[in-house]
Amino acid sequence: MGRMAIITHTERRRLYSEATKRAILVDADAPGSTVRAVAKRHGVAESLIYHWRTARRKVASIASEPMQFIAYGAVTDATDIAAGDPRSLSVRPHQSLPTQAR
């Protein structure tokens, strides 16, 4: 009969610092390097490096988008706010801004 392995615990996910992720990605982005070789050298899964690359692209894409103001409403009588009477607040909808085409 063959050998049997008994698993007594589950392996927890490893957490990597931002500096470690950045160093691995710089290594993977170097000319002539492959994700397979970098993953083996650092002891991580290839899919993890691809995931970090995708996340980095997504963050760069979001950061490059222009910020937009989204109008919610305008308070019409500021003297009632200064007096501290919350019942007298009147809010009227603000005209929305045109959206940019993507």
C-alpha positions as CSV (number, residue, x, y, z in Angstrom):
1,M,0.0,0.0,0.0
2,G,1.2,3.6,-0.8
3,R,2.0,6.4,1.6
4,M,-0.8,8.6,3.0
5,A,-0.4,12.2,4.1
6,I,-2.6,13.7,6.9
7,I,-3.1,17.4,6.7
8,T,-3.4,18.8,10.2
9,H,-3.7,22.6,9.4
10,T,-4.4,24.9,6.6
11,E,-1.8,27.2,5.2
12,R,-2.6,30.9,5.7
13,R,-2.3,33.5,3.0
14,R,1.0,35.4,3.1
15,L,0.8,39.2,3.3
16,Y,3.2,41.3,1.3
17,S,4.1,44.9,2.0
18,E,3.7,47.5,-0.7
19,A,7.5,47.8,-0.9
20,T,7.8,44.0,-1.5
21,K,5.1,44.1,-4.2
22,R,6.8,47.0,-5.9
23,A,10.2,45.3,-5.9
24,I,8.8,42.1,-7.4
25,L,6.9,44.1,-10.1
26,V,10.0,46.1,-10.9
27,D,11.9,42.8,-11.3
28,A,9.1,41.4,-13.5
29,D,9.0,44.5,-15.6
30,A,12.7,44.5,-16.3
31,P,13.7,43.9,-19.9
32,G,14.3,40.2,-20.7
33,S,12.8,38.9,-17.5
34,T,9.8,36.5,-17.4
35,V,7.0,36.3,-14.9
36,R,7.8,32.6,-14.4
37,A,11.4,33.3,-13.5
38,V,10.6,36.2,-11.2
39,A,7.9,34.2,-9.4
40,K,10.2,31.3,-8.9
41,R,13.0,33.6,-7.6
42,H,10.7,35.3,-5.1
43,G,8.7,32.2,-4.1
44,V,5.3,33.6,-5.2
45,A,2.7,32.3,-7.7
46,E,2.8,33.6,-11.2
47,S,-0.9,34.5,-11.0
48,L,-0.2,36.7,-8.0
49,I,2.2,38.8,-10.1
50,Y,-0.3,39.1,-12.9
51,H,-3.0,40.1,-10.3
52,W,-0.6,42.8,-8.9
53,R,0.0,44.1,-12.4
54,T,-3.7,44.4,-13.1
55,A,-4.4,46.2,-9.8
56,R,-1.5,48.6,-10.6
57,R,-3.0,49.4,-14.0
58,K,-6.5,49.9,-12.5
59,V,-5.1,52.3,-9.8
60,A,-3.2,54.3,-12.5
61,S,-6.3,54.5,-14.6
62,I,-8.5,55.8,-11.8
63,A,-5.8,58.3,-10.7
64,S,-5.6,59.7,-14.2
65,E,-9.3,60.4,-14.5
66,P,-10.3,64.0,-13.9
67,M,-12.2,64.7,-10.7
68,Q,-15.8,65.8,-11.1
69,F,-18.1,67.7,-8.8
70,I,-21.4,66.0,-8.3
71,A,-24.0,68.6,-7.3
72,Y,-26.4,67.3,-4.6
73,G,-28.3,70.3,-3.4
74,A,-28.0,73.9,-2.1
75,V,-29.1,75.4,1.2
76,T,-31.3,78.4,0.5
77,D,-31.3,80.3,3.8
78,A,-28.0,80.4,5.7
79,T,-29.3,82.6,8.5
80,D,-31.5,79.7,9.8
81,I,-28.4,77.5,9.9
82,A,-26.5,80.1,12.0
83,A,-29.5,80.3,14.3
84,G,-29.3,76.5,14.8
85,D,-32.9,75.7,13.7
86,P,-32.7,72.5,11.7
87,R,-36.5,72.6,10.9
88,S,-36.0,75.7,8.8
89,L,-33.5,74.2,6.4
90,S,-34.8,74.1,2.9
91,V,-32.8,72.2,0.3
92,R,-33.6,72.5,-3.4
93,P,-32.2,70.2,-6.0
94,H,-29.2,71.6,-7.9
95,Q,-29.1,71.3,-11.7
96,S,-26.8,68.4,-12.6
97,L,-23.7,68.9,-14.6
98,P,-23.3,67.3,-18.1
99,T,-21.4,64.1,-18.0
100,Q,-18.4,63.4,-20.1
101,A,-18.6,60.8,-22.8
102,R,-16.1,58.0,-22.5
